[in-house]
């Protein structure tokens, strides 16, 4: 095994409702770096509580996708400061919260094709979303529409 092959790093991300965690392990599965960004405290400009914004109607629960991207910028920067060698990363894995809807603007693919490595992702992607806030798994604002859809197709079993 060459020196490069024995120094591989595997990077994992877990994007939950309240935070983004990153963990780097080596070939022996030893944790060599870890970092976490708590949305409420590390990114207070988004004014979330528990990582979400809840509307006064108690049904609409959203989170800004730019917050998630800024969290990635921050967690990657923290890992870099802690000494991770990104050139040794052999694989990346990720998991995310139950579900959320992110809406891209038409033409946003062009921004992705022209990303600059010397600029943070949240700065480059902030204008790519057609909705500033994304409904997440806690949102129940469309319940009435879902029930109508079920009726129109013949009930929940048929759907």
C-alpha positions in Angstrom: 0.0 0.0 0.0 1.4 3.4 -1.0 1.7 6.3 1.5 -1.2 8.1 -0.1 -3.5 5.1 0.0 -2.8 4.5 3.7 -3.6 8.2 4.6 -7.1 8.2 3.1 -9.8 10.3 4.9 -13.5 9.6 4.7 -15.8 12.5 5.4 -19.4 12.2 6.6 -22.1 14.9 7.0 -25.3 14.8 8.9 -27.7 17.6 8.2 -30.4 17.5 10.9 -33.1 20.0 11.7 -31.0 21.7 14.4 -27.4 21.4 13.2 -24.9 20.1 10.7 -22.3 17.7 11.9 -19.2 16.6 10.1 -16.9 13.7 10.9 -13.7 12.6 9.3 -12.3 9.1 9.9 -9.2 7.3 8.6 -8.9 3.8 7.2 -9.0 2.4 10.7 -12.2 4.2 11.3 -10.6 6.4 13.9 -12.2 9.8 14.2 -9.5 12.3 13.1 -11.6 15.5 12.8 -15.1 16.5 13.7 -17.1 19.7 13.7 -20.6 20.9 14.3 -22.6 24.0 13.4 -25.7 24.7 15.5 -28.1 26.8 13.4 -29.6 28.8 16.3 -26.3 29.8 17.9 -23.7 29.7 15.1 -26.0 31.3 12.5 -28.1 33.7 14.5 -28.8 35.9 11.5 -31.4 33.4 10.3 -33.4 33.7 13.6 -34.3 30.1 13.9 -35.5 28.3 17.0 -34.7 24.6 16.9 -33.3 25.2 13.4 -36.7 26.3 12.0 -39.0 29.3 11.6 -42.5 28.6 12.7 -45.3 30.8 11.4 -48.0 32.1 13.7 -50.5 29.8 12.0 -48.7 26.9 13.8 -48.8 24.9 10.5 -46.1 26.5 8.4 -42.6 25.4 9.4 -39.7 26.4 7.2 -35.9 26.8 7.1 -33.8 28.9 4.8 -31.7 26.7 2.4 -29.0 29.4 2.4 -28.6 28.6 6.1 -27.8 25.0 5.3 -25.3 26.0 2.7 -23.7 28.6 5.0 -23.5 25.8 7.7 -21.5 23.7 5.1 -19.2 26.6 4.5 -18.7 27.0 8.2 -18.2 23.4 9.0 -15.7 22.9 6.2 -13.8 26.0 7.3 -13.7 24.7 10.9 -12.4 21.3 9.7 -9.7 23.1 7.7 -8.6 25.2 10.7 -8.4 21.9 12.7 -6.0 20.5 10.1 -8.0 18.3 7.8 -6.2 17.6 4.5 -8.9 17.8 1.9 -6.6 16.3 -0.7 -6.7 13.0 1.3 -10.5 12.7 1.2 -11.3 9.5 -0.7 -15.1 9.5 -0.1 -17.9 11.7 1.1 -21.2 10.5 2.6 -24.2 12.5 3.8 -27.5 12.1 5.5 -30.3 14.6 5.9 -33.4 15.4 7.8 -36.6 13.5 7.0 -37.5 15.7 4.1 -37.7 19.3 2.9 -38.5 21.0 -0.4 -35.9 23.2 -2.0 -36.9 25.2 -5.0 -34.2 26.2 -7.6 -34.7 29.1 -9.9 -34.6 28.5 -13.6 -31.1 28.9 -14.8 -29.5 28.1 -11.4 -27.6 25.3 -13.0 -25.4 27.9 -14.7 -24.3 29.1 -11.3 -23.4 25.6 -10.3 -21.3 25.2 -13.5 -19.3 28.3 -12.6 -18.6 28.0 -8.9 -15.4 29.6 -7.7 -13.3 27.7 -5.1 -12.1 31.0 -3.5 -15.6 32.1 -2.6 -18.0 30.7 0.0 -20.8 28.6 -1.4 -23.5 30.6 0.4 -22.4 33.8 -1.3 -22.5 32.1 -4.7 -25.7 30.2 -4.3 -27.9 32.7 -2.4 -29.7 33.9 -5.5 -30.4 30.4 -6.8 -33.5 29.6 -4.8 -36.9 30.6 -5.9 -38.2 30.5 -2.3 -36.3 32.1 0.5 -37.7 29.5 3.0 -38.2 25.8 2.4 -41.0 23.8 4.0 -39.5 21.0 6.1 -40.8 17.8 7.6 -42.6 19.6 10.4 -44.7 21.7 8.1 -48.4 20.8 7.9 -49.6 23.8 5.9 -50.7 21.7 2.9 -52.7 19.1 4.8 -56.0 20.3 3.3 -54.6 20.0 -0.3 -53.3 16.5 0.4 -56.7 15.4 1.7 -58.4 16.8 -1.4 -55.9 15.0 -3.6 -56.6 11.7 -1.8 -60.3 12.2 -2.4 -59.9 13.0 -6.1 -58.0 9.8 -6.7 -60.3 7.6 -4.7 -58.9 7.6 -1.2 -55.6 7.0 0.6 -55.3 3.4 -0.4 -55.7 4.1 -4.1 -53.2 7.0 -3.9 
